Amino acid sequence: MTQPARGLPPATLRAEVRTALAARADPATGRLAGVSPWAALLFLLDRAREGDDEALRLALSGLRRTPGDAAPSVAASAAEAAAHVEAVEVRRDPGLEKTARAAVDAALKAFGWSSGPERDDREGTDAHGLMIATLARASVVLHAPGYREAASRAGELALDNRADAKWGTLVHLGGADRPPAGLGDYALLILGLLELLTATGEKGWLHEAVRLQGEQEERLGDAADGGYFQRPEGAGRVPNKDGSDGALVSGNGTAALNLIELARLTGERSYRERAARLLQAFAPDVAREPLTHLTLLRATERFERASSRS
């Protein structure tokens, strides 16, 4: 049996965080104060998957409001839909399924994809990748082939149109400029491609995910200490490495989850080693401020579960 990497936050921290989140929940609305809402909901749903009934109650309470109402951004509508779909996967219920479909449809409308994802320039690559992941997961969880077809089309558009014309590397897109892709762009698009692999069974999506993971490693990887910088160096930019959740989930947290999944899918030990170094690099931050590093905390738990099965 492979032992989990040393230097990770203790397992007891997850239960402590769930208790802290419960203390922050508004009894009237179920909303969680002072944390990234989507990171918190996905953390709670992961805990619920492991049999934590109180975490499930908190998550479902936080999903009460009407899907798509007053979503702060187009990307947030995809994140909200992702949380609804995850809730259905944890607890099968006709009411939850109906709400999840409404959330996904609201996100499609926000992206302008109601008649199909034909436009590729409205949102950044990070938001685009998140929506691909949401649609692909929804197609499986909700048994909705139409979502799978939309996710596949959006994935093709991303791979065809979101590359620098000269270098072929990923760009952020979104608006008139085409700056080099940042960590959120790589991590969320790779997540989308991995979800497409699950939804379609087509190995080409895994090939592209592996290719982009290598590009992310080359352009953003911190070879000295582990983890990934937010943006590539150059043009006067100072390298910055952050593990906290924000408007969307943490780029480094998502990257860790991707590495764990790539290790499982490919059998390549190097992915597991990179995940371990990333989690160890951010472990002091997670232990000090766990409520702002919920995605990394999720990744730590998933890493330990995968290690115990190895």
C-alpha positions as CSV (number, residue, x, y, z in Angstrom):
1,M,0.0,0.0,0.0
2,T,1.3,3.4,-0.9
3,Q,1.5,5.8,2.1
4,P,0.0,9.3,1.8
5,A,2.6,12.0,1.4
6,R,3.8,13.5,4.6
7,G,3.4,17.2,5.4
8,L,-0.3,17.4,4.6
9,P,-2.9,18.9,6.9
10,P,-4.4,16.5,9.4
11,A,-7.6,14.6,8.5
12,T,-9.3,16.1,11.5
13,L,-9.2,19.5,9.8
14,R,-12.0,18.6,7.4
15,A,-14.5,18.0,10.2
16,E,-13.4,21.2,11.9
17,V,-14.0,23.1,8.7
18,R,-17.5,21.7,8.2
19,T,-18.3,22.8,11.8
20,A,-16.9,26.3,10.9
21,L,-19.0,26.5,7.8
22,A,-22.1,25.5,9.7
23,A,-21.5,28.5,12.0
24,R,-21.4,30.8,9.0
25,A,-24.6,29.6,7.4
26,D,-27.5,32.1,7.3
27,P,-30.6,30.2,8.8
28,A,-32.9,32.1,6.4
29,T,-31.1,31.7,3.1
30,G,-28.6,28.9,3.8
31,R,-25.8,31.1,2.3
32,L,-22.3,30.9,3.8
33,A,-20.7,34.1,4.8
34,G,-17.1,35.0,4.1
35,V,-16.2,32.1,1.9
36,S,-16.2,31.3,-1.8
37,P,-19.7,29.9,-2.2
38,W,-18.9,27.4,-4.9
39,A,-15.8,26.1,-3.3
40,A,-17.7,25.7,0.0
41,L,-20.6,23.9,-1.6
42,L,-18.3,21.5,-3.5
43,F,-16.4,20.9,-0.3
44,L,-19.6,20.1,1.6
45,L,-20.8,17.8,-1.1
46,D,-17.5,15.9,-1.1
47,R,-18.0,15.4,2.7
48,A,-21.6,14.3,2.1
49,R,-20.3,11.7,-0.4
50,E,-18.3,10.2,2.5
51,G,-21.5,10.0,4.6
52,D,-21.5,13.3,6.4
53,D,-25.2,14.0,6.7
54,E,-24.7,17.5,8.3
55,A,-22.6,18.5,5.3
56,L,-25.3,17.4,2.9
57,R,-27.9,19.4,4.9
58,L,-25.7,22.5,4.7
59,A,-25.1,22.1,1.0
60,L,-28.7,21.6,0.1
61,S,-29.7,24.6,2.2
62,G,-27.1,26.7,0.3
63,L,-28.7,25.6,-3.0
64,R,-32.2,26.7,-2.1
65,R,-32.4,29.8,-4.2
66,T,-33.7,29.8,-7.8
67,P,-31.0,28.7,-10.2
68,G,-29.6,31.6,-12.3
69,D,-31.1,34.3,-10.2
70,A,-28.7,37.2,-9.7
71,A,-25.6,35.1,-10.5
72,P,-22.7,37.6,-10.1
73,S,-21.1,36.6,-13.4
74,V,-21.5,34.3,-16.4
75,A,-18.7,32.0,-14.9
76,A,-20.5,31.9,-11.6
77,S,-23.7,30.6,-13.3
78,A,-21.6,27.6,-14.5
79,A,-20.2,27.1,-11.0
80,E,-23.7,27.2,-9.6
81,A,-24.9,24.7,-12.1
82,A,-21.9,22.5,-11.3
83,A,-22.8,22.5,-7.6
84,H,-26.4,21.6,-8.4
85,V,-25.3,18.7,-10.6
86,E,-23.0,17.5,-7.9
87,A,-25.8,17.5,-5.4
88,V,-27.9,15.2,-7.6
89,E,-24.9,12.8,-7.8
90,V,-24.8,12.7,-4.0
91,R,-28.5,12.4,-3.4
92,R,-30.9,11.2,-6.1
93,D,-34.1,13.2,-5.8
94,P,-36.6,14.3,-8.5
95,G,-36.8,17.8,-7.1
96,L,-33.0,18.2,-7.1
97,E,-32.8,16.8,-10.6
98,K,-35.4,19.4,-11.8
99,T,-33.5,22.2,-10.1
100,A,-30.2,21.0,-11.5
101,R,-31.5,21.0,-15.1
102,A,-32.9,24.5,-14.6
103,A,-29.4,25.6,-13.3
104,V,-27.6,24.1,-16.3
105,D,-30.1,25.7,-18.7
106,A,-29.7,29.0,-17.0
107,A,-25.9,28.7,-17.4
108,L,-26.3,27.8,-21.1
109,K,-28.5,31.0,-21.5
110,A,-25.9,33.1,-19.7
111,F,-23.2,31.9,-22.0
112,G,-25.3,32.4,-25.1
113,W,-25.2,28.7,-25.8
114,S,-28.9,28.0,-25.7
115,S,-28.9,27.0,-29.4
116,G,-25.4,25.5,-29.2
117,P,-21.9,26.7,-28.3
118,E,-21.1,28.4,-31.6
119,R,-19.5,31.5,-30.2
120,D,-16.0,31.1,-28.7
121,D,-15.0,34.7,-27.7
122,R,-17.4,35.8,-25.1
123,E,-15.8,34.4,-22.0
124,G,-12.3,33.6,-20.7
125,T,-10.9,30.2,-21.2
126,D,-11.3,29.5,-17.5
127,A,-15.1,30.1,-17.6
128,H,-15.3,28.2,-20.9
129,G,-13.5,25.1,-19.4
130,L,-15.8,25.2,-16.3
131,M,-18.9,25.2,-18.5
132,I,-17.5,22.3,-20.5
133,A,-17.0,20.4,-17.3
134,T,-20.4,21.2,-16.0
135,L,-22.2,20.2,-19.2
136,A,-20.2,16.9,-19.5
137,R,-20.9,16.0,-15.8
138,A,-24.6,16.9,-16.2
139,S,-24.9,14.7,-19.3
140,V,-23.9,11.7,-17.2
141,V,-25.6,12.6,-13.9
142,L,-28.9,13.7,-15.5
143,H,-28.9,11.3,-18.4
144,A,-29.0,14.1,-20.9
145,P,-27.2,13.4,-24.2
146,G,-27.9,17.0,-25.4
147,Y,-25.6,18.4,-22.7
148,R,-22.9,15.9,-23.8
149,E,-23.2,17.1,-27.4
150,A,-22.9,20.7,-26.3
151,A,-19.9,20.0,-24.1
152,S,-18.2,18.2,-27.0
153,R,-18.8,21.1,-29.4
154,A,-17.5,23.6,-26.8
155,G,-14.4,21.4,-26.3
156,E,-13.7,21.3,-30.0
157,L,-14.1,25.1,-30.2
158,A,-11.7,25.6,-27.2
159,L,-9.0,23.4,-28.7
160,D,-9.4,24.9,-32.2
161,N,-9.7,28.6,-31.4
162,R,-7.9,29.2,-28.1
163,A,-4.3,28.9,-29.2
164,D,-1.7,31.5,-30.0
165,A,-1.4,31.8,-33.7
166,K,2.4,31.9,-33.6
167,W,3.3,29.5,-30.7
168,G,0.3,27.3,-30.5
169,T,0.1,27.7,-26.7
170,L,-3.2,28.3,-24.8
171,V,-4.5,31.8,-24.5
172,H,-7.1,33.4,-22.2
173,L,-9.3,34.8,-25.0
174,G,-12.4,36.6,-23.6
175,G,-12.7,40.1,-25.1
176,A,-10.5,41.8,-27.7
177,D,-7.1,40.7,-26.2
178,R,-5.6,37.3,-26.3
179,P,-3.1,37.2,-23.4
180,P,-1.3,34.0,-22.5
181,A,-3.4,31.6,-20.5
182,G,-3.1,31.7,-16.7
183,L,-3.4,28.8,-14.3
184,G,-7.2,29.0,-14.1
185,D,-7.5,28.7,-17.8
186,Y,-5.3,25.6,-18.0
187,A,-6.7,23.9,-14.9
188,L,-10.4,24.4,-15.7
189,L,-10.1,23.5,-19.4
190,I,-8.2,20.4,-18.4
191,L,-11.0,19.6,-16.0
192,G,-13.5,20.0,-18.8
193,L,-11.6,17.7,-21.0
194,L,-11.3,15.0,-18.3
195,E,-15.1,15.3,-17.7
196,L,-15.6,14.9,-21.5
197,L,-13.6,11.7,-21.4
198,T,-15.9,10.3,-18.7
199,A,-19.0,11.5,-20.6
200,T,-18.0,10.3,-24.1
201,G,-15.5,7.6,-23.6
202,E,-13.4,9.1,-26.4
203,K,-9.7,8.8,-25.6
204,G,-8.9,11.9,-27.7
205,W,-10.0,14.1,-24.8
206,L,-7.5,12.4,-22.5
207,H,-4.7,13.0,-25.1
208,E,-5.5,16.7,-25.2
209,A,-5.7,16.9,-21.4
210,V,-2.3,15.3,-21.1
211,R,-0.9,17.7,-23.7
212,L,-2.3,20.8,-21.9
213,Q,-1.1,19.5,-18.6
214,G,2.4,19.3,-20.0
215,E,2.1,22.8,-21.4
216,Q,0.9,24.0,-18.0
217,E,3.9,22.4,-16.3
218,E,6.3,24.0,-18.7
219,R,4.8,27.5,-18.6
220,L,3.6,27.8,-15.0
221,G,5.2,25.1,-12.9
222,D,7.3,25.9,-9.9
223,A,10.1,23.4,-10.3
224,A,11.8,24.5,-7.0
225,D,8.9,24.3,-4.6
226,G,5.9,22.6,-6.3
227,G,2.6,24.0,-7.4
228,Y,1.9,26.5,-10.2
229,F,2.2,30.3,-10.7
230,Q,-0.9,32.2,-11.6
231,R,0.6,33.7,-14.8
232,P,3.6,33.1,-17.0
233,E,6.7,35.2,-16.5
234,G,7.5,38.0,-18.8
235,A,6.4,41.5,-19.7
236,G,7.4,42.8,-16.2
237,R,5.1,40.3,-14.4
238,V,6.3,39.2,-11.0
239,P,5.7,35.4,-10.5
240,N,2.8,34.9,-8.1
241,K,1.6,31.6,-6.6
242,D,-1.7,31.4,-4.8
243,G,-3.8,28.6,-3.5
244,S,-6.9,30.4,-2.3
245,D,-10.4,30.2,-3.7
246,G,-12.0,33.3,-5.1
247,A,-14.9,34.0,-7.5
248,L,-14.2,30.6,-8.9
249,V,-12.4,27.7,-7.3
250,S,-8.6,27.7,-6.7
251,G,-6.5,27.2,-9.8
252,N,-3.9,25.2,-7.8
253,G,-6.6,23.3,-6.0
254,T,-8.2,22.3,-9.4
255,A,-4.7,21.5,-10.8
256,A,-4.2,19.1,-7.9
257,L,-7.5,17.4,-8.5
258,N,-6.6,17.1,-12.2
259,L,-3.2,15.5,-11.4
260,I,-4.8,13.0,-9.1
261,E,-7.3,12.0,-11.9
262,L,-4.5,11.9,-14.5
263,A,-2.5,9.6,-12.3
264,R,-5.5,7.3,-12.0
265,L,-6.3,7.4,-15.7
266,T,-2.8,7.0,-17.1
267,G,-1.0,5.0,-14.3
268,E,1.8,7.6,-14.5
269,R,3.4,8.0,-11.1
270,S,4.8,11.4,-12.0
271,Y,1.3,12.9,-11.8
272,R,0.9,11.6,-8.3
273,E,4.3,13.0,-7.3
274,R,3.4,16.4,-8.7
275,A,0.1,16.4,-6.8
276,A,2.0,15.5,-3.6
277,R,4.5,18.3,-4.0
278,L,1.7,20.8,-4.8
279,L,-0.3,19.8,-1.7
280,Q,2.8,19.9,0.5
281,A,3.7,23.4,-0.9
282,F,0.3,24.8,0.2
283,A,-0.2,22.7,3.3
284,P,0.9,25.6,5.7
285,D,-1.6,28.0,4.0
286,V,-4.4,25.4,4.2
287,A,-3.7,24.7,7.9
288,R,-3.5,28.4,8.7
289,E,-6.6,29.5,6.7
290,P,-8.6,26.4,5.7
291,L,-11.8,28.3,4.9
292,T,-10.0,30.2,2.1
293,H,-8.4,27.0,0.7
294,L,-11.4,24.6,0.5
295,T,-10.5,23.3,-3.0
296,L,-7.0,22.4,-1.8
297,L,-8.5,20.7,1.2
298,R,-10.8,18.7,-1.1
299,A,-7.8,17.7,-3.2
300,T,-5.9,16.6,0.0
301,E,-8.7,14.3,1.0
302,R,-9.0,12.9,-2.5
303,F,-5.2,12.4,-2.7
304,E,-5.2,10.5,0.6
305,R,-8.1,8.3,-0.6
306,A,-6.3,7.5,-3.8
307,S,-3.1,6.8,-1.9
308,S,-4.8,4.3,0.4
309,R,-6.1,2.4,-2.6
310,S,-2.7,2.2,-4.3
